[in-house]
C-alpha cells in the first residue's frame, strides 16, 4: 500500500516513457511528481480508493496506474495510439510486479470519442490543442459524458474558458491545482531542454 505522495512519485518515476512520441498526438510525458500531486489530491478527496477510474488518452498509463496503486478498484485505459496502449499495458505489469498485486484493468485502442464506459472518475491529460485546435475541449466534453467527477489538465491561461465550458455542460470547477509542467525537449524543433508550461488540473463535478 502506498503511504505517501512521495512514495507514489518514486513509484511512477519507474514507468517507461514514449520511445518515439508522435507530434500530431502531442505525446508529451506527464511528470511523475505532478501526476503524484494530482492523484494524492484525488485520493484525499475520496475519489480514488474503491473507484472505477478511466485514464482517457492514457499515453503510458501514468494516471490510471497511479490510481490503481492507491487502491482504485478498476482501471480503464483508452488511447488511439496502439504503441502508447501497449506501453501502458507494459507499465501496468511492471507496477503489478513491484507491488506484488494484480490490478483489474481493461485497455481500449480507440479514439477518445469512442470510449463510452461509464466510470466513477475520469483522469486525463489531453493534448493542449497546439496541433489539433480545440481537441482539449473535445476531450473534456467526452469526459463529462462518462463520469460525474473529472480531473483534467489544461493550460492555466484557459481558466475562464474551462469554467464557462464546464458550466454549459452542467459541471462546476470545484478546485484548480496549478503547476509549472516541465515539457522536455521531445522533437527536433525544440530549442530548450525543458519548457515550463503553466497548467492547471481542473477538478470538475456534475452539478
Buried (B, 14 or more C-beta within 10 A) or exposed (E): EBEEBEBBBBBBEEBEBBEEBBEEBBBBBBBBBBBBBBBBBBBEBEBBEEBBBBBBBBBBBBBBBBBBBBEBBBBBBBBBBEBBBBBBBEBBEBBBEEBEEEBEBEBBBEEBEEBEEEBBBBBBBBBBBEEEEEBBBBBBBBBBEBBBBBBBBBBBEBBEEBBEBBEEBEBEBEEBBEBEBBBEEBEEEEEEEEBEBEBBBBBBBEE
